[in-house]
Amino acid sequence: MSSNVNSAEETQPISSKSPISIKSENSIDLLEESENKKKFEKWRKSLMYITGLGLSEKEKVEYKIELERKIGDYQHRKCEKWRDDLMKGSPIVVFMLKNLEEAGCKPDKKHFKCLPCDNTRSGGFSPDHGIMLCQNRFSSKRHIEDTMVHEMIHLYDHCRFKVDWNSCLHHACSEVRAAALSGDCKWTREIKRGFFNFTKQHQACAKRRAILSVQKNAACSAPGVAERAVTEVFESCFNDTRPFDEIY
């Protein structure tokens, strides 16, 4: 009897489409349909938001918040990827990391924080919090590279020269050096800002950028203080290219 049962099972005809394969194909179709519906709904809401038709004020606010969150997430991921790539493959960033370590500081990627900023800056340095990279302000990997080097020069000055950031002269010197050495004042960047001179363009840019930065220091915000501090230290600090041999 056992033999007959086995024989019946072995000779049972197999359908060209078993229930398992039918279920699997149906599941794939349902997933594709669900994804298509999500894409259509996303497109529909986007169109309604742009045209202002079909969404209540509450829905518009909710859509805007969600859109800003998604944009912020994308900018944050891009900023961190570019930061990580540059810390491994950018000659100037790697050079600065090496010299920072020799100066007594050894930053790693956790010291470079990608955060959203206002429209007045692309980065910042704090002795207590490290380097800030403004994730919503970068137009290219080269832009974030220049910003990283700019802020790393501040960190280098802080570690090597024990800068007093409440001193307008100390702050002015570091800002002059950072502007001059980081690529912040290269010709192409200045053209985009609307500044162009045939003579001493680099010096003019370094002085102007330094004054703007020092003015944001609460200790140096009184009228004329930042300008006088930058003018006083400019020649010696512009010519101090450490840790570089010269302005690149």
Disulfide bonds with the S-S distance in Angstrom:
Cys79-Cys114 2.09
Cys105-Cys159 1.61
Cys117-Cys134 2.09
Cys168-Cys220 2.17
Cys173-Cys237 2.02
Cys185-Cys205 2.04
